[in-house]
């Protein structure tokens, strides 16, 4: 069997996603669809509206054959890290998985590849963009300005970049990240495919067409207790309604309390440390990606904000995008340090959590397992022993894998605090939830 890969979040799964699955299968000619999906905390720095197992259940009920999880260091990070991690996971299934398909506002692979090549060839893009930060511009704006300025220095053949390819369109940004990550990873031989995104804008808070709504719009409708039926497959609607009724949707006020409390603790601790040693250099916070001088801004915002939106707006600055702020707040809430994240990003994905598979998906996994370089496991009770066997000759890699396992478990435990109706026997859900199998896809488990 031959597979096509999808890079997803399904937050939640809706009709546009069903269209993507169908078109990916059609344009690739693949027998199997494998989705690598963000877990409980996603690329834009926020918790998913529904737990990862139930989002996997929706996908497996609507055409996806295998769902695996993109581990936290890559799932909750900037587009380049997100893309690199997702492609590494998909590549682990090669040669049985030889292509991946993504949606884009452009829908034109040739144009996207051309722009990705131009961006990569301009070795000074990041350096030139950084110069704009001193003038209060964030990275996307600085990059756009630098690209426009650099066009004058490019060969004439490179000046034909279509105006339809917009650098700040969300799916185009990810598309370019996938293509640039693919070009940078010589060992990954996956064929890229793209389909045009349909329906409303990624950020649209209300549906703009009769049957297609963005995930953002579906979340708004769901939390407002409005009808989502026209915009999601029937099985997804039932799963979402049941979760809503049982208190198993992520509560954003709980998230605000968790984030704000962590900001007050972290910023206050850093301020106290600095003031206690006035004659020495202040010890910088160890939270991943914290910048010098950010503590005071975070503390002031946490002291004044009454909602998560107000907290984000209070921290946000002209040189920080909203998404960047949300990720920083997420790292603070989960206590994610640079010492935890940097070895993961430099070392590569050390294991792949399996969330579920259909009957066809299980047959595909049996075909792949013996040839996989990265361990695949859905049974966390046996994962530690599996990692020790797999990396017995590489203690550095084993230590990295064990550190990721601890971070993975922490993220799940913290996520359960956001569910008002949570009533499981333990917050160690990774040990109590088995991967979804064909006979359990339509079970009544919330």
N, C-alpha and C positions, 0 to 999 in steps of 0.2 A: 504493500500500500504506500501511496505517496501523499504527503501532507503539505498544506499551505499554512503559514503562521500569521497570526493576528496579534497586535500589541494593543492592549485594551485596559479599561478601568470598569466599564459597565456600572456606572454610578447614577442611576440603575440602567439595566438593559431596556432598550426601547425599540420602536419600529425602525429607526435609522440604523441601529446595530444589526437588526435582523436583515435589513437590506445589505449591509456590509458583508455579513456572513454569506449570504446567498451569492452576491457578486464576486466575492473572493473565491468561492468554490468554482463559480462559472469561469472566471477569467484565468484561473490557474489550471483548471482541469484536474484538481486534486481530489483524492478519495476521502481525505480526512482534513478537518479543520482543527488546528491547535491554537489556543489562545493563551498568551502569557498576560496575566492580569495583576494589577496592583492589589495589595492586600488591604489592611484596615486603614492605612493612611496613604494618601494619594499624591500625585505629582504636584498639585497646586497647594500642598501643605495643609489639607483639611482631611478630617476623618470621612470615610465613606458613609453614605446614608444607611447602608445595610451591610451586615457582616459578610466577610469574603465567601463563606460557604454558601450562603443563600444567593449571592450574586453569581457564584459558579453554577448553582442549581438553575437559575434563570437561563444562563448561557447554554448549558447542556440540554435544556428543554427546548431550545430554539435553534438548533442546528450546529452548535459547536460540539466537537467530539472529545476534546481533552482540554482541561483548564489547569494550568500550573501558575504558581504565584511568583511574581517578580519580588525578590526580597527588598526589605525596607530601604537600605542604603541607595538603591537605584530607583525604587518606586516613588520615593518622596525626595526628589532632587531635581536639579535643573535639567532642561531638555537634553543636553549632551550626555549626561550621566544616565538619565532615563533611557535614552535610545541605545547607548552602548550596552547597558545591562540586559535590556530586552532582547537585543540581537544575539548576545552571548547565550542567553537561555534558549532561544529558538535554534541557534546553531548546534546546540548540544544534541538535537534530534537528527542532525544530518548524518548520512545522505538521504535518509527517508523523508526529511523535510528540506526542500530545496528552494523555497521562495516565501516571501511574506507580502502581504497586501495591506495598504493603509489608505485611509480616506484623506482627502485634501480639498481645500477650497479651489485650488488650481485645477486638479484633475488631469493635468498634463505632465506626465513623467519626464518627458524630454526637457521641458522648461525648468522643472524642479531640479533635475540633474545638472543642467547648465548653471543654474544659480548656485547650487551647492558647490560645484567646481570653482566658480568665480570666487565665492566666499573663502574657500579653502586656499585658493591660489594667492589671495591677498594676505600674505603672511603678517601684515601689520594691522589687520582688521581689529583684533582685540587690543593691540597696543594703541592704535589710533583712536579706537572707541574709548579707551580708558582716559585719554586726554580730555574727553568731553565731560567726564565725571566731575572735574574741578569746576565746571560751569553748571553743575546741578542737574545734569541729564542722566537718565537711567540707561542701562546697557542697550535695550532694544532701540531707543531713540538715537543713541550714539552710534550704534552699528549702522542704522539706516543712513545717517548723515555721512558717515565715513564711506559707505558703499557708493553713495551718490557722488561724493567728491572723487573717489577712486575710479569711477567710470571714465573720467576724462583721461586717465592714464592707461586704460586697457586697450588692447587691440580692437580695431573696428568691429571684428566679428563678435566681440563680447558686449557690444553696446546694444544688442538687440533683445535685452532682457524684457520680457513682456510686462506691461504695467499691471496685468491681471495677477501676477505673482506678487502678493503683498506680504512683506516680511513680518508684519504684526498680526497676520491672520493665524489663529491658534493652531489649526491643523497643518497649515503650511509650515509653521515654525517647527512642529514635530517632524513633518515630512523631511525638511532640510536637515534636521538633526539625525534622522535615520540614515539619510543618504551620505552625510558627512561621516557618521560613525562607521558605516559600511566601507567607505573609501579608506578610512584609517585603520581598519582591521583586516590585514591581508589574509588571515586564516579563515575569515568568514566569506563563504562563496554563495550567499543567498541572493536570489534574483528579486529585485524590488518590483512591485506592481502597485498601481494606485487607481482609485476610483473617485469620482467627484463626490464631495459631501453634498447631501441633499437636505432640504428643509431650512429651518431658521438658523440664525447665528449661534455659534457655540455658547455665547454669553447671554443669549436671549432668555429673559425671565418669564416670558409668556409665549405660548405656541403661536406660530405665524402661518401655519398651514393646517389643513384639516386632519392629517394623520401622522405628521412628523413633527416632533418637538425635541428640542435639545434636552440633554440630561439635566441641565440647570433648570429648565422650565418644568420638567417632570418633578423634580425635587420641590420646587416652589408650590406646584399644584398639590402635591402629596401632603406637604406640611400645612397647607391651608385647608386641607380636607376637601379639596375639589376633585372633580372626576378626571381620572387619568386614563380611563378605558380607551379613548380613541388613539392614544399615543404609544401604548405598550402592547405586546402580544398578550393574549388572554391569560396564559399561565403566569406571566410576570405580574400582571395586575392582581391576580389572586395572592401571590406570594407577598407583594407589597402591601396589599390591604390587610392581610393577616398580621404582618409585622407591625403595621401601624396600630392595629387594634390591640395587639398584645404588648405594646411598648418596646418593641425590638428595633425601632428606627433610632438612629443616632440623634440625640437631643443636643442641639447647638448651645443651649443655655448651660448645660452641664459641661460642654466643651469650653465655653467661655470661663466658667468657674475654675476648671482645671488649669487652663492656660494662664489666666490672670494670677491665680495663686502661685504658680510656678514662676511667673515673671517677677512677682513681688519678692519671692524668696531669692531667686538668682540675682536680680539686680541689687537687692539690699545686701546680700552677702558680698558681692563684688565691691560695692561702695564701702562697706565696713572694712574690708581687707585693705582697700586703697587708703582710707583715712587713718587706719591704724599704723601705717608705715609711711608717713609723709616724706621722709627723706630718701625713700627707695622707689624704684620703679614699680607701679601698681602691677599686681599679678593679673594677667588677662583671663577672662572667663574661658573655661574649657568647652563651653557649648559650641557645637559644630557651626562654623561659618559666622560666628559673632564677630562684629567689627569693633575696633577701638572707638570708644565714645557712645556706643549703642546702649549701654546699660542705663544711663540716665534717662534716655528717651523712652526706653521700655518701662522703667519704673514710673515715670510721670504718666504715661498712657495707662498703665495698670491701676494707678491711684485714682484716675478720673473716669475711666470707661465703665459703662453700665451694660454693654453688650459686646459680643465678639466683633461685630462690624466696627464699633467705636474704638475698640482696642487696636484693630488693624489700622484704621485711619489715623489713630494717635501715633503709631510707630512709623507709619509710611512717610517717606520723604521723596523729594524729586529724584534723588539718585537711587531709590529703592522701589522696585515694582511691588504692587500689592501681593503678587504671587511669592516673591522673595520674602516679604515680611511674614506671610502665612507660614512658609516653611521654617523660618527662624523661630516663630512662636511654637510651631509643632516640635521642633528639636528641644526647645526649652521645656515644654510640657512633659515630654518623654525623657528628659534628661540625657539627650543624645550628645555625646562628646566627640570632639575631633579625633581623639585616640581610638574611638570605636569605628568611626566612619572611614577615615582615610586609609587604613589597611585593607578594608573591604574594597574600596574603589580602585586601589592600585593592584590588589591581588586578583580581582575577578570573582565572579559568582562561585562560591564553594559548594553549594547544594541547591537543589530545586524542590520546593514543596509542591506535592501533587494535591490538587483540590478536588478533582473528580474526573470521571470519564464515562462515556457511553459504552455500549458493547463493542462498537466499531473502534472506539478510542482505546479500549483495553487491548484489543487485538493489535492495534498499532503500537502500543507501548511494549507489548511482548516482543514485537519485531525489533524495537529499538534498544531495549534495556542492556543487552550484553555489550553493545558498542558505545555506550555513553561514557564520556570522560568525566562528567559532573554527576554525582550521585542524585538520584531521583527518589524521593520518599514521601509517603503520606502518613506513615506511622512514626510519630515522634518518640514513642516509647523505645523504638529500636534505632532511631536516627543516630544517637551518640555512638553506639557500637558500630554502626555502618560507617560513620565518619572515621573512626579509629582504624578500621580495616582498610578503608579506601586510601587514607593519607598516612599509613603507618611509616612510609619511607620519607615523608615530608612533614616534619614536626611544625614548621612555620605555617604551612597551609592548614594543618590540623588545628592549630591554635586560632587561626583566622576563622575557620568553620565553627569552632566552638564558641567564639565570641559572637559571631553572627547568630547562632542559635539562641544565645542569651538575649540579644537585642530583639530577635523575632518573638520570643516568648513575652518579653516586656511589653511590646507593642500590642499584642493580643490582650494581655491582662489589663492594660490601661484602657483599651477600647471598650471592654465590658463595663467600665464605669460610666460610659455615655449612654447606656441602654436602660431606661427607666424600668422596663419589665424584665430585666435579667434575673433569672432564678435558677441557673445551672448549679451543679454541685461544687464546682471549682472554677476559678478564673483561669486556670491552666487549660483553656479550651483546645489548644493545639494537641493536647494529650487525650482529650475526651471526644474529639470529632474525627471520625475516620473520613477518608476521601469518599466523595459521592460515587456510588456504583449504579449500574443500570437498574437494579431492583430497589434502590432507595431514592431515585430522583423525584418521585412523586409522593414520598412519605409525608406524614403530617408533622414531622419535626419542624419547629419554628426556626 
